């Protein structure tokens, strides 16, 4: 089954979704996997992949989290969230983003969410309190 996107002439060819709910924390200033990942095999090299991601995060006071969408082993999108600079507070935020990718392949493609702490030693947490993070991949026909 495919769904035509209103007014665009493009079609959603397939949808893959993954949920990961194990709380993961880093204090490192280098990209570390959150554990959230999904794999899709595009039907055409002209297809686009719309990545939709949602994750409950927490940052310690004095740091912020850097989040990175990886395709395979390379970062393709970055977002920074959870600025924790007031007193001894921790900050809980809902990280949510969309990214439209053009992988230009019919081989399987894996998308993963990575993160880091801007200040080494201060904690950034993904899937806070084991809240289910979601990554959804939509293959959209090329134009």
N, C-alpha and C positions, 0 to 999 in steps of 0.2 A: 504494500500500500504506500502511496506517496501523497503528499499534500502540497498543493500549489499555493505559493505565497501571493497574497492579494496584490494585484496590480504590477507584479514584478516579472511574471513569466518564469520565475524560478520555482523549483520544487524541492521540498524536504524529502530526501531519498531514504534516510535512516536516522535513527536516534539511539544513542548509547548513553546510559547513565550509570553512575557508580556512587555509592554512599560509603563513607569511612567515618567511624565514630570513636576511634581510640585517641584519647587526649595525648598530644605530642608537644613537648617543650624543648626549646633550644636556648642556649645562652651564647652560642657561637656567632661570630661575625662573618661566617661563610655559609653559603646556601646549603640547607639541610632539608631532606624530604619530610613533608608533613604526613606522608602515607596515602594521600588522596591521589588517585590515578585512574585513568580510563583509556581504553584502546579502541580504535575504530579502523576499519579497512575501507577506504574510499572506493567507490565504483568507477570513478573517472579521475584522470589527472587534472581535469578542469574544475573539479568540485572544490567548494569552499567548506571549511569546518567552522561552525559557530560553537565556541566554547563558552558555557555558562557555568559560573562557579560561585558557591556560597559557603562560608565557613565562619563559625563563631570563634573569635580570637580574644586574647587577653595580653596586655603588655604591662610590665612593671614600671613603676615611676622611674623616670630618668632615661627611658629608651623608647623606641618605636620599632615596629616590625616591618621588614622588607619582605614582600611576597613576590614570587616569580613563577610564571607559567612556563614550564619546560615542554618542548616537543622533542622527544627522544632525549639526547644529552645536552641540548642547547636551550638557553633562556630566550624566549621570544616576546615576553611581555612582563613589565614590572609594575607593582603598585605598592605604595607605602601607606601604612595605617596604624592606628593605635598609639597616637602620640601621648606618652605618659610622663608629663613633666610637672605635675602639681603635687607637692607634698609627698606623702607616703602612699598615695593612692595607686590602685591598679585600675586599668581601663579595659572594659569589655566592649567589644565592637562587633558588628556584623560585617565581615568582609564579603563584598559581592561585586562581581564584574563580569563583563562579556568581552570576548575577543574573537574577531573574525580572521581565520587563518587560511592560507593557500598552500597546503603541503605539496602539491603537484606530484602526487604519487598514487598508485593503486596498491601499494604495500601497506601493511598495518602501521598505524601511527599511534604512539602513546603520548598522552598529555598528563603531566603531573604538576602538583603544586609544591613548591619549595619555599622556605622562609629563612630569615636570619634575624638576629638582634643587632640593632644599630650600635649598641654599646656592649662589647664583650663582657660576659658575666651577669648581665641583667636578663631576666627571663621574658621570652615571648612564647605564648602557648597557642596552638591551633587545636581545633575540635575541643574547645574548652568544656570541661565537665562532661566529656564524652558525647557532646552534642554532635549529631550527625552532619558532617560536611558533605556537600553534593557537587559533583562535576558532571555536566551533561554535554554531550557532543552531538550536534546536528549536522549531517552532511547535506549541503545545499547544492543543487545542480549549478554548474558554471554557466555563464552567459556568453 
